[in-house]
Amino acid sequence: MKRKIITVCIIIACFILECTIFQKLSFGSITPNLMIIVTSAFGFMRGKREGMMVGFISGLLIDIMFGDLIGFYTLIYTVLGYANGFFRKIFYDDDIKLPLILIAASDFLYGNIICIFMFVMRSRFHYFYYLKTIIIPELIYTILVTLALYQIILQINKKLESEEQRSASKFV
């Protein structure tokens, strides 16, 4: 139960940071996607199920606050969390390369999905312009923020896992 409460607090804190502080720290209206970082991190740290749940909550928050229809961002983030969960078996706490690659791939995929469904479906075929001005800069900014935010999420996860192991060993 403690893990669920802390996970929800992390999601809400990152959502608030993304909507407030990072809006002020934007470069050319580009902000880092903290919800992708959280969804991907929980996916490869905790597995498919946890990644899906974090993705669902993150996407639902975005749908409620900014979406035109409920469920669009929820579906995207849920699938991204589930997909990152496949990498739990090859995830090592000490290695930063896999998290950076997975978060970058998730952000790139997210940007392309948004481009396809928001613009191309409406016959606005400016993909390379969108790639150059939105997707790539957001990806770079997200990776830079990942270097700090991921370490915080990782330390919280390690602490929760050690507490869970200690409490489980009391019953054995």
Rosetta blueprint (number, residue, H / E / L):
1 M L
2 K H
3 R H
4 K H
5 I H
6 I H
7 T H
8 V H
9 C H
10 I H
11 I H
12 I H
13 A H
14 C H
15 F H
16 I H
17 L H
18 E H
19 C H
20 T L
21 I H
22 F H
23 Q H
24 K H
25 L L
26 S L
27 F E
28 G L
29 S L
30 I E
31 T L
32 P L
33 N L
34 L H
35 M H
36 I H
37 I H
38 V H
39 T H
40 S H
41 A H
42 F H
43 G H
44 F H
45 M H
46 R H
47 G L
48 K H
49 R H
50 E H
51 G H
52 M H
53 M H
54 V H
55 G H
56 F H
57 I H
58 S H
59 G H
60 L H
61 L H
62 I H
63 D H
64 I H
65 M H
66 F H
67 G L
68 D L
69 L L
70 I L
71 G L
72 F H
73 Y H
74 T H
75 L H
76 I H
77 Y H
78 T H
79 V H
80 L H
81 G H
82 Y H
83 A H
84 N H
85 G H
86 F L
87 F L
88 R H
89 K H
90 I H
91 F L
92 Y L
93 D L
94 D L
95 D L
96 I L
97 K H
98 L H
99 P H
100 L H
101 I H
102 L H
103 I H
104 A H
105 A H
106 S H
107 D H
108 F H
109 L H
110 Y H
111 G H
112 N H
113 I H
114 I H
115 C H
116 I H
117 F H
118 M H
119 F L
120 V H
121 M H
122 R H
123 S L
124 R L
125 F L
126 H L
127 Y H
128 F H
129 Y H
130 Y H
131 L H
132 K H
133 T H
134 I H
135 I H
136 I H
137 P H
138 E H
139 L H
140 I H
141 Y H
142 T H
143 I H
144 L H
145 V H
146 T H
147 L H
148 A H
149 L H
150 Y H
151 Q H
152 I H
153 I H
154 L H
155 Q H
156 I H
157 N H
158 K H
159 K H
160 L H
161 E H
162 S H
163 E H
164 E H
165 Q H
166 R H
167 S H
168 A H
169 S H
170 K H
171 F H
172 V L
